Structure formats: structure tokens, C-alpha cells
Amino acid sequence: MKILGIGNAIVDVICKVEDSFITNNGLTKSTMKLVDETEFKKLLSNLKIEETISGGSVANSIVGLSQLGNRVGFIGKINDDELGVKYEVGLKKENVEYFYSKKKEELSTGTCLILITPDSERTMCTFLGIAGKVNENDVDVNAVKNSEIIFLEGYLWDEGDPKKAFDKAIQNSNKVAMSLSDLFCVERHKSHFLNLVKNKLDITFANEQEITSLINAKNFDEVIAFCKQLKKLIVITRGEKGSIAIQKNEVIECDTQKNLKIVDLTGAGDLFAGGFLHGYINKLSLKESLKKGTEMSSKIIQKLGARLN
């Protein structure tokens, strides 16, 4: 298998809202907030659902990789409930091998309410449910060993069981890639993430905000200097400034695609990572891999949700 993703198995529930909905509910636009089941249901009660998709950050990347013709798998924890069944069916339909056997759990399957405002920004309210309770027993060692790369997400990392699951996966892997996921995650787990980036990961995906916060950099030159001395592969997205890959002393840049009709930014980073990893795993150059990531993210932001087809 080319790539095995390990992440939060989350059913995305996509709704369009006005800016006032964000303000009135005390949310911060363009960020992700963790909520409990009661708050989740309260927010959803007044909204019209546009679509539901088997999501989660790394799962989105893995589906993108599958659609590009790569043999991929995923490990993520679901409950044997209605959403859990939907989740599993949704992934299998995308030719993703699912290495997890669902069973009855106390917590329900995780869901993420994705609120799309008229400016195409997305604000997420996530009820992790059982997804955030991944433990080392959920990690299929054979699936890890049989994958060229495992791809982890910062969203999943937490003290206790998830950390043990991460450690087990990393110890048995051939190569490890991880996305820092969100500024919220970086600031919450800064010392742990820094240790992972420096000592455990072969490839790190981050946006400019996340990597700047991780190393407390004053400017982007400091970020580049840090990445060069790491001697790992660091891939950074910079919004309108495009993307950049840094490996040892090599710094490769790639522009964004212009004049796109942006509909929804959901999945832009996920599909970028999927496109880049497709290039990397199929021995394309770093420049070509960045271009593939840019192509995938450009396509996804011109439609609703995090699925290309």
C-alpha cells in the first residue's frame, strides 16, 4: 500500500450561513472549535444541511490520493451507529481500505459542522465523539508496516491514548508524514509538536501561521532558516503567496493558480497534502509535487465540500 492515513473519522455536515450566525453564536470565523454533543445539536437545529460526507482532515487527503489512482488505507474510530455506517460506506465507495472494525461504543461517531459564510470561509464546530478516543489497540501494525508512508494529523494528537496510538504507528512505520492541522492544535501542544517535527517526522505539512507559531518565529526568514537546519522535508502553504517545500538547503516555491471562483475553502489544505504526497510517492520532483498539491487545492475550493467528485 502506498499511504495509510490515521486520523479523526468525522462525518462532515456542511451548511451555508450568514456572517451574523457566526457572530451570534460566539464563534470565530475560519477557526475550528471543539463542542459537546448538546451544543452541536443546538447549532444544527436551525440550519439546512447542504450535504454530509465521510470526512476528517487526513481522510480527505487519503480520498484525494485514491482518486488519483493510489492504493491507500485509513484508520479512524467510529461507533456502530447510523453515522458510523455512513462513514464506512462513504470511504469504501472511494476505494479506500478501511482498517477498523466498528463496534457499539458509549460515544457516538464524530461529526463536524462546517459553516460556510458568503465570503467562502469555513468555520468548523467539531464534536469529536468516539473519533478522539483512538488508542494503540486501534492501530493495525500490519497495515502500518505494509505502507510506504503513514500520514497523521495534528487534530488527533492528544495526551493519553491518542499519543500511545501515534507512538505505536510511528515506531512501526517506514516513513512518517504529519499535518500540523490547525493553529489551535499547535498552540495547545507546542512542545510535543516541536519534538515530533524535529525528531519523529520525515515530512511535515503546515500553513505559514502554524509553523511560525510552532517555533515562535518573528518572520518567514526565521521559518526558512529553521527548516533548512532540520534536514527534513517541510511543506508550507502560504495562502495567496503559494506554497514552498524545504529540504536540507533546497527551497522550492510554487505560485497559486489565479482567477479562481472560490466557493468554499473546506479541504484546501487536505487536498493540497494529498496532491503533494501523490507526487512524492510517485517519484515526481518537489516542484512537480507542489504543483500537484496546488492543482488539487485549486479544484476543491471551487466547489462545496472536500470531495473532488
Sequence and secondary structure as in RCSB ss.txt:
>XXXX:A:sequence
MKILGIGNAIVDVICKVEDSFITNNGLTKSTMKLVDETEFKKLLSNLKIEETISGGSVANSIVGLSQLGNRVGFI
GKINDDELGVKYEVGLKKENVEYFYSKKKEELSTGTCLILITPDSERTMCTFLGIAGKVNENDVDVNAVKNSEII
FLEGYLWDEGDPKKAFDKAIQNSNKVAMSLSDLFCVERHKSHFLNLVKNKLDITFANEQEITSLINAKNFDEVIA
FCKQLKKLIVITRGEKGSIAIQKNEVIECDTQKNLKIVDLTGAGDLFAGGFLHGYINKLSLKESLKKGTEMSSKI
IQKLGARLN
>XXXX:A:secstr
  EEEE   EEEEEEE  HHHHHHTT  TT EEE  HHHHHHHHTT  EEEEEEE HHHHHHHHHHHTT  EEEE
   BSSHHHHHHHHHHHHTT EE    B  SS  EEEEEEE TTS EEEEEE GGGGG  GGGS HHHHHT SEE
EEEGGG  TTHHHHHHHHHHHT SSEEEE   HHHHHHSHHHHHHIIIII SEEEEEHHHHHHHTT SSHHHHHH
HHHHHTSEEEEE GGG EEEEETTEEEEE    S      TTHHHHHHHHHHHHHHTT  HHHHHHHHHHHHHHH
TTSSSS   
